[in-house]
Amino acid sequence: MKTYETHDEMKRTHVIEQLEKFGSYNNDHYTYQELKIKLAAARAMDIDITHDDNKFF
């Protein structure tokens, strides 16, 4: 296994761990790009729009 393969797997594992904090499981069949998109969507859905700091617009 080459160093870059290990690094890519570490990045993918980190994103999967972050998704699991949001309750998203069974992410093994997604690519790294798809996982990043899912994580971005989960983080966006987690924003509390009723909080004063988030009423910018």
Backbone as CSV, one residue per row, in Angstrom:
resi,resn,N_x,N_y,N_z,CA_x,CA_y,CA_z,C_x,C_y,C_z
1,MET,0.845,-1.171,0.000,0.000,0.000,0.000,0.895,1.240,0.000
2,LYS,0.597,2.158,-0.884,1.383,3.372,-1.002,0.907,4.406,0.022
3,THR,1.755,5.377,0.283,1.450,6.392,1.285,0.196,7.172,0.923
4,TYR,0.047,7.540,-0.344,-1.121,8.320,-0.735,-2.408,7.518,-0.573
5,GLU,-2.356,6.203,-0.761,-3.535,5.371,-0.556,-3.935,5.372,0.915
6,THR,-2.957,5.329,1.799,-3.232,5.367,3.231,-3.829,6.713,3.615
7,HIS,-3.279,7.786,3.072,-3.786,9.124,3.370,-5.219,9.280,2.877
8,ASP,-5.507,8.808,1.674,-6.863,8.891,1.131,-7.842,8.086,1.987
9,GLU,-7.420,6.932,2.448,-8.284,6.109,3.288,-8.528,6.789,4.648
10,MET,-7.508,7.466,5.159,-7.676,8.193,6.421,-8.679,9.337,6.267
11,LYS,-8.615,10.052,5.153,-9.565,11.139,4.899,-10.986,10.586,4.798
12,ARG,-11.138,9.496,4.077,-12.450,8.881,3.892,-13.019,8.398,5.224
13,THR,-12.181,7.791,6.045,-12.604,7.302,7.350,-13.032,8.463,8.251
14,HIS,-12.313,9.560,8.188,-12.664,10.730,9.003,-14.037,11.276,8.610
15,VAL,-14.307,11.361,7.317,-15.602,11.864,6.859,-16.717,10.915,7.291
16,ILE,-16.473,9.608,7.212,-17.476,8.631,7.646,-17.755,8.785,9.141
17,GLU,-16.711,9.006,9.938,-16.909,9.211,11.376,-17.732,10.463,11.645
18,GLN,-17.485,11.518,10.891,-18.260,12.746,11.051,-19.728,12.515,10.678
19,LEU,-19.965,11.757,9.618,-21.340,11.456,9.210,-22.069,10.626,10.268
20,GLU,-21.351,9.728,10.916,-21.974,8.898,11.939,-22.408,9.733,13.129
21,LYS,-21.746,10.845,13.401,-22.179,11.757,14.463,-23.526,12.381,14.145
22,PHE,-23.836,12.497,12.851,-25.122,13.030,12.424,-26.162,11.929,12.242
23,GLY,-25.803,10.692,12.531,-26.739,9.582,12.442,-26.795,8.920,11.077
24,SER,-25.817,9.159,10.240,-25.783,8.553,8.912,-24.845,7.345,8.939
25,TYR,-25.398,6.175,8.718,-24.617,4.942,8.744,-24.681,4.275,7.369
26,ASN,-23.988,3.161,7.201,-23.932,2.419,5.931,-23.397,3.292,4.803
27,ASN,-22.269,3.936,5.042,-21.665,4.824,4.056,-20.506,4.192,3.315
28,ASP,-20.327,2.887,3.429,-19.165,2.222,2.859,-19.162,2.182,1.332
29,HIS,-20.310,2.255,0.709,-20.359,2.117,-0.748,-20.267,3.455,-1.483
30,TYR,-20.105,4.563,-0.773,-19.987,5.877,-1.395,-18.530,6.228,-1.659
31,THR,-18.317,7.056,-2.672,-16.972,7.558,-2.937,-16.670,8.690,-1.963
32,TYR,-15.416,9.094,-1.920,-15.013,10.183,-1.027,-15.755,11.474,-1.380
33,GLN,-15.887,11.769,-2.668,-16.604,12.966,-3.104,-18.057,12.936,-2.648
34,GLU,-18.719,11.811,-2.808,-20.115,11.686,-2.389,-20.248,11.834,-0.877
35,LEU,-19.292,11.294,-0.147,-19.310,11.416,1.313,-19.155,12.867,1.741
36,LYS,-18.279,13.607,1.063,-18.100,15.015,1.399,-19.378,15.808,1.155
37,ILE,-20.082,15.490,0.082,-21.342,16.173,-0.225,-22.395,15.846,0.837
38,LYS,-22.456,14.569,1.233,-23.403,14.178,2.289,-23.086,14.888,3.601
39,LEU,-21.803,15.024,3.928,-21.399,15.696,5.156,-21.745,17.181,5.101
40,ALA,-21.516,17.813,3.976,-21.859,19.226,3.830,-23.360,19.437,3.993
41,ALA,-24.157,18.562,3.420,-25.612,18.666,3.549,-26.046,18.441,4.996
42,ALA,-25.434,17.483,5.673,-25.786,17.218,7.070,-25.432,18.406,7.950
43,ARG,-24.286,19.015,7.704,-23.893,20.194,8.486,-24.824,21.368,8.214
44,ALA,-25.245,21.538,6.968,-26.161,22.628,6.628,-27.520,22.426,7.292
45,MET,-27.966,21.187,7.368,-29.256,20.899,7.990,-29.204,21.069,9.502
46,ASP,-28.012,21.083,10.064,-27.848,21.179,11.510,-27.836,22.624,12.017
47,ILE,-27.876,23.607,11.125,-27.830,25.013,11.522,-29.182,25.420,12.109
48,ASP,-29.135,26.054,13.277,-30.343,26.537,13.945,-30.664,27.925,13.404
49,ILE,-31.658,28.017,12.528,-31.971,29.296,11.892,-32.711,30.253,12.819
50,THR,-33.187,29.772,13.949,-33.885,30.660,14.879,-32.914,31.379,15.812
51,HIS,-31.669,30.963,15.835,-30.664,31.599,16.677,-30.280,32.953,16.092
52,ASP,-30.095,33.955,16.941,-29.805,35.310,16.476,-28.539,35.406,15.621
53,ASP,-27.527,34.611,15.926,-26.294,34.660,15.145,-26.482,34.148,13.722
54,ASN,-27.525,33.399,13.469,-27.754,32.821,12.149,-28.822,33.554,11.354
55,LYS,-29.233,34.721,11.793,-30.257,35.512,11.088,-29.619,36.606,10.263
56,PHE,-28.546,36.314,9.604,-27.814,37.317,8.832,-28.615,37.814,7.618
57,PHE,-29.302,36.918,6.956,-30.012,37.296,5.730,-31.428,37.694,5.997
